Amino acid sequence: MAAPSVHPTTVIYGDLQMDEDVVIGPYCLIQGKVKVGKGTLVEGHVSIGSKGGYVEIGANNHLHPGAVIGGPPQDVTYKGEETSLIIGDNNVFREFSSMNLATSKGDKKTEIGSNCYFMSYTHVGHDCKIANHVIVANDSHIGGHCEVADGVVVGGMCAFNQFTRVGKGAFIAGGSIVNKDILPFTRAQGNHAIIRATNKIGLARKGVPREEVDNIHRAVRILIMGSETVEEALARIDTECNPSENIEYMIKFIRESKRGIAKEG
């Protein structure tokens, strides 16, 4: 184990705590309260934190040049309240990606899980909840208060309206504008994005048995093609699909939707 290392050209305003094997490169700016976990690499010209904010970065993360991690929320009502950005382990933040602190309108936390990959010029807004194993491709922007579940893949140049939700295992095609909730285990595309199909390839890659893939596909088709209303679809899914953890999760996701499900019509 090696002691943490900070390049002498880096400027620190505030309280920086580091575990062993942390490396912070040249010309970085660190402000407020910042905690960096074991083995994390911060390359040159990275900005972390903001006055009055708290940023916690877990173990073995990699911050590339130009990333801005824990800057103030882009919300005109924010007046410097003490809020936070909490990041898990094994994430990659590529060049000029930006992850904002929360506002004081919710639990005061922006949260990013573990094993995520944020490509260049991606943005995660204030108060978002990003889960684990999420991939966001170049130039995609996630507005404030969004929720993105485990295993979601977002193509390049996508934009997410505030308060939208994406269920686990979903795939968003490049160039999509998301203004309603995207059902788990589906593929969505368009401006505005709508659910096009079941994400069968993604489910197969995760080792979901063929019978369960077919079961999920049956539920998706009922929702997007076979029913006039969401309530009708829920009733049919309950009777026509085999009970499973995935079906229960899908039904719960639909019932909790506030913006509505991104289906045609």
Buried (B, 14 or more C-beta within 10 A) or exposed (E): EEEBEBEEEBEBEBEBEBBEBBBBBBEBBBBBBBBBBBBBBBBBBBBBBBEBBBBBBBBBBBBBBBBBBBBBBBBEEBEEBEBBBBBBBBBBBBBBBBBBBBBBBBEBBBBBBBBBBBBBBBBBBBBBBBBBBBBBBBBBBBBBBBBBBBBBBBBBBBBBBBBBBBBBBBBBBBBBBBBBBBBBBBBBBBEEBBBBBBBBEBBEEBEBEEEBBEBBBBBBBBBBEBBEEBEEBBEBBEEEBEEBEBBEBBBEBBEEBEBEBBBEE
